[in-house]
């Protein structure tokens, strides 16, 4: 697994943790840091669709905690992971 894949996995775990503690400010900062790193790696690899998702998730991570917001983060990291997997499989 390359760095981008590891970041997607870390982000997924952090977002899933928010189901337990949705207002954990430290985890939210961690998520925004992960998203910033994903944006850099995605840009370096020419993965523009990942950049759009990162923008959406960054906004969600900074929003007031809610079940819908946590859903968006979890789903968004799942989408990022699927895009990463497709690229690694040569499907994109």
GROMACS elastic network, one bead per residue, 0.5 to 0.9 nm:
[ bonds ]
;  ai    aj funct       b0    kb
    1     4     6  0.79411   500
    1     5     6  0.56889   500
    1     6     6  0.64684   500
    2     5     6  0.53554   500
    2     6     6  0.63225   500
    2     7     6  0.87811   500
    3     6     6  0.50593   500
    3     7     6  0.61665   500
    3     8     6  0.86599   500
    3    38     6  0.87277   500
    3    41     6  0.79493   500
    4     7     6  0.51259   500
    4     8     6  0.62661   500
    4     9     6  0.87017   500
    4    37     6  0.82750   500
    4    38     6  0.61909   500
    4    41     6  0.62521   500
    4    42     6  0.75075   500
    4    81     6  0.89076   500
    4    84     6  0.74330   500
    5     8     6  0.51050   500
    5     9     6  0.62604   500
    5    10     6  0.86599   500
    5    80     6  0.89052   500
    5    81     6  0.68549   500
    5    84     6  0.64290   500
    5    85     6  0.78691   500
    6     9     6  0.50801   500
    6    10     6  0.61336   500
    6    11     6  0.85360   500
    7    10     6  0.50299   500
    7    11     6  0.60322   500
    7    12     6  0.85112   500
    7    34     6  0.62281   500
    7    35     6  0.80664   500
    7    37     6  0.75731   500
    7    38     6  0.64836   500
    8    11     6  0.51081   500
    8    12     6  0.61444   500
    8    13     6  0.87065   500
    8    34     6  0.80277   500
    8    35     6  0.85584   500
    8    38     6  0.74661   500
    8    77     6  0.62372   500
    8    78     6  0.80083   500
    8    80     6  0.64977   500
    8    81     6  0.55925   500
    8    84     6  0.81865   500
    9    12     6  0.50908   500
    9    13     6  0.62887   500
    9    14     6  0.86727   500
    9    77     6  0.79271   500
    9    78     6  0.87992   500
    9    81     6  0.72274   500
   10    13     6  0.51919   500
   10    14     6  0.61931   500
   10    15     6  0.86002   500
   10    31     6  0.85070   500
   10    34     6  0.76423   500
   11    14     6  0.50917   500
   11    15     6  0.60329   500
   11    16     6  0.84794   500
   11    30     6  0.83123   500
   11    31     6  0.59823   500
   11    34     6  0.63203   500
   11    35     6  0.76178   500
   11    73     6  0.86389   500
   11    74     6  0.83651   500
   11    77     6  0.63426   500
   12    15     6  0.51620   500
   12    16     6  0.60940   500
   12    17     6  0.85747   500
   12    73     6  0.79773   500
   12    74     6  0.60654   500
   12    75     6  0.86288   500
   12    76     6  0.85611   500
   12    77     6  0.53230   500
   12    78     6  0.68374   500
   12    81     6  0.84347   500
   13    16     6  0.51332   500
   13    17     6  0.61823   500
   13    18     6  0.88809   500
   13    74     6  0.85422   500
   14    17     6  0.50479   500
   14    18     6  0.66380   500
   14    27     6  0.64911   500
   14    28     6  0.81372   500
   14    30     6  0.77583   500
   14    31     6  0.66441   500
   14    74     6  0.87230   500
   15    18     6  0.52561   500
   15    19     6  0.74023   500
   15    22     6  0.89707   500
   15    27     6  0.81851   500
   15    28     6  0.83248   500
   15    31     6  0.73705   500
   15    70     6  0.66329   500
   15    71     6  0.84338   500
   15    73     6  0.58420   500
   15    74     6  0.53317   500
   15    77     6  0.78559   500
   16    19     6  0.55933   500
   16    20     6  0.77953   500
   16    70     6  0.77656   500
   16    71     6  0.87629   500
   16    73     6  0.83393   500
   16    74     6  0.61715   500
   17    20     6  0.55450   500
   17    21     6  0.66503   500
   17    22     6  0.78336   500
   17    27     6  0.82743   500
   18    23     6  0.73278   500
   18    24     6  0.71355   500
   18    27     6  0.76788   500
   18    28     6  0.83517   500
   18    65     6  0.88975   500
   18    70     6  0.64832   500
   19    22     6  0.56958   500
   19    67     6  0.76153   500
   19    70     6  0.67230   500
   19    71     6  0.85770   500
   21    24     6  0.57198   500
   22    25     6  0.85735   500
   22    28     6  0.88200   500
   22    65     6  0.57604   500
   22    66     6  0.69666   500
   22    67     6  0.77969   500
   22    70     6  0.72058   500
   23    26     6  0.89085   500
   23    27     6  0.85990   500
   23    28     6  0.80302   500
   23    64     6  0.81801   500
   23    65     6  0.56712   500
   23    66     6  0.84175   500
   24    27     6  0.55467   500
   24    28     6  0.64021   500
   24    29     6  0.89035   500
   24    65     6  0.88653   500
   25    29     6  0.62483   500
   25    30     6  0.85988   500
   26    29     6  0.51376   500
   26    30     6  0.62121   500
   26    31     6  0.86781   500
   27    31     6  0.61178   500
   27    32     6  0.86646   500
   28    31     6  0.50115   500
   28    32     6  0.63388   500
   28    33     6  0.86396   500
   28    61     6  0.59640   500
   28    62     6  0.73257   500
   29    32     6  0.51113   500
   29    33     6  0.61577   500
   29    34     6  0.85776   500
   29    61     6  0.80603   500
   29    62     6  0.84761   500
   30    33     6  0.50420   500
   30    34     6  0.61417   500
   30    35     6  0.85714   500
   31    34     6  0.50169   500
   31    35     6  0.60873   500
   31    36     6  0.85949   500
   31    57     6  0.89350   500
   31    58     6  0.80493   500
   31    61     6  0.69803   500
   32    36     6  0.61753   500
   32    37     6  0.87128   500
   32    57     6  0.82603   500
   32    58     6  0.58864   500
   32    61     6  0.65823   500
   32    62     6  0.79863   500
   33    36     6  0.51136   500
   33    37     6  0.63987   500
   33    38     6  0.86749   500
   34    37     6  0.51495   500
   34    38     6  0.61331   500
   34    39     6  0.86069   500
   35    39     6  0.60953   500
   35    40     6  0.86860   500
   35    54     6  0.59271   500
   35    55     6  0.83333   500
   35    57     6  0.76450   500
   35    58     6  0.67201   500
   36    39     6  0.51154   500
   36    40     6  0.64689   500
   36    41     6  0.88961   500
   36    54     6  0.78214   500
   36    58     6  0.83202   500
   37    40     6  0.51383   500
   37    41     6  0.63206   500
   37    42     6  0.84922   500
   38    41     6  0.51680   500
   38    42     6  0.58503   500
   38    43     6  0.83808   500
   38    50     6  0.81166   500
   38    51     6  0.79952   500
   38    54     6  0.74778   500
   39    42     6  0.50992   500
   39    43     6  0.60072   500
   39    44     6  0.85454   500
   39    47     6  0.88200   500
   39    48     6  0.89431   500
   39    50     6  0.72734   500
   39    51     6  0.54986   500
   39    52     6  0.89447   500
   39    54     6  0.64569   500
   39    55     6  0.84824   500
   40    43     6  0.52258   500
   40    44     6  0.62265   500
   40    45     6  0.87123   500
   40    51     6  0.86100   500
   41    44     6  0.50768   500
   41    45     6  0.62510   500
   41    46     6  0.86043   500
   41    47     6  0.83361   500
   42    45     6  0.51073   500
   42    46     6  0.60404   500
   42    48     6  0.68310   500
   42    49     6  0.85729   500
   42    50     6  0.62660   500
   42    51     6  0.65160   500
   43    47     6  0.57367   500
   43    48     6  0.65006   500
   43    50     6  0.83958   500
   43    51     6  0.70984   500
   44    47     6  0.76352   500
   45    48     6  0.85684   500
   46    49     6  0.88378   500
   47    50     6  0.55787   500
   47    51     6  0.68457   500
   47    83     6  0.89125   500
   48    51     6  0.50460   500
   48    52     6  0.66496   500
   48    53     6  0.89786   500
   49    52     6  0.52856   500
   49    53     6  0.65899   500
   49    54     6  0.87670   500
   49    80     6  0.89552   500
   49    83     6  0.85038   500
   50    53     6  0.51453   500
   50    54     6  0.61148   500
   50    55     6  0.86913   500
   50    79     6  0.85965   500
   50    80     6  0.62511   500
   50    83     6  0.74503   500
   50    84     6  0.86077   500
   51    55     6  0.62713   500
   51    56     6  0.88224   500
   52    55     6  0.51964   500
   52    56     6  0.65534   500
   52    57     6  0.88119   500
   53    56     6  0.51533   500
   53    57     6  0.61940   500
   53    58     6  0.85754   500
   53    76     6  0.67078   500
   53    77     6  0.85886   500
   53    79     6  0.80989   500
   53    80     6  0.73359   500
   54    57     6  0.50509   500
   54    58     6  0.59668   500
   54    59     6  0.86076   500
   54    76     6  0.80372   500
   54    77     6  0.87408   500
   54    80     6  0.83083   500
   55    58     6  0.52103   500
   55    59     6  0.64552   500
   55    60     6  0.87685   500
   56    59     6  0.53381   500
   56    60     6  0.63487   500
   56    61     6  0.87525   500
   56    72     6  0.88907   500
   56    73     6  0.89489   500
   56    76     6  0.82450   500
   57    61     6  0.59546   500
   57    62     6  0.85811   500
   57    72     6  0.73250   500
   57    73     6  0.59599   500
   57    76     6  0.65571   500
   57    77     6  0.82392   500
   58    61     6  0.50793   500
   58    62     6  0.64106   500
   58    63     6  0.87886   500
   58    73     6  0.88232   500
   59    62     6  0.53444   500
   59    63     6  0.63754   500
   60    63     6  0.50838   500
   60    64     6  0.82019   500
   60    65     6  0.87475   500
   60    69     6  0.59424   500
   60    70     6  0.80873   500
   60    72     6  0.71305   500
   60    73     6  0.68215   500
   61    64     6  0.82006   500
   61    65     6  0.81843   500
   61    69     6  0.75181   500
   61    70     6  0.82066   500
   61    73     6  0.71310   500
   62    65     6  0.83764   500
   63    66     6  0.84360   500
   63    69     6  0.73479   500
   64    69     6  0.77987   500
   65    68     6  0.83467   500
   65    69     6  0.62737   500
   65    70     6  0.72328   500
   66    69     6  0.51333   500
   66    70     6  0.63349   500
   66    71     6  0.86183   500
   67    70     6  0.51508   500
   67    71     6  0.61172   500
   67    72     6  0.86386   500
   68    72     6  0.62037   500
   68    73     6  0.87406   500
   69    72     6  0.50658   500
   69    73     6  0.63736   500
   69    74     6  0.87694   500
   70    73     6  0.50867   500
   70    74     6  0.61956   500
   70    75     6  0.85057   500
   71    74     6  0.52014   500
   71    75     6  0.59688   500
   71    76     6  0.82696   500
   72    75     6  0.51766   500
   72    76     6  0.57916   500
   72    77     6  0.85111   500
   73    76     6  0.50205   500
   73    77     6  0.61479   500
   73    78     6  0.85097   500
   74    77     6  0.53511   500
   74    78     6  0.62420   500
   74    79     6  0.87569   500
   75    79     6  0.62434   500
   75    80     6  0.87112   500
   76    79     6  0.50287   500
   76    80     6  0.62517   500
   76    81     6  0.86109   500
   77    81     6  0.60746   500
   77    82     6  0.85541   500
   78    81     6  0.50740   500
   78    82     6  0.61964   500
   78    83     6  0.86546   500
   79    82     6  0.51083   500
   79    83     6  0.61981   500
   79    84     6  0.85861   500
   80    83     6  0.51426   500
   80    84     6  0.61524   500
   80    85     6  0.86024   500
   81    84     6  0.50304   500
   81    85     6  0.60893   500
   81    86     6  0.85495   500
   82    85     6  0.50128   500
   82    86     6  0.60438   500
   82    87     6  0.85406   500
   83    86     6  0.50944   500
   83    87     6  0.61748   500
   83    88     6  0.86151   500
   83    92     6  0.80833   500
   84    87     6  0.51772   500
   84    88     6  0.62271   500
   84    89     6  0.86437   500
   85    88     6  0.50734   500
   85    89     6  0.61093   500
   85    90     6  0.86187   500
   85    91     6  0.85835   500
   86    89     6  0.50456   500
   86    90     6  0.62208   500
   86    91     6  0.50292   500
   86    92     6  0.59093   500
   87    90     6  0.51169   500
   87    91     6  0.57382   500
   88    91     6  0.75753   500
   88    92     6  0.81932   500
   89    92     6  0.78609   500
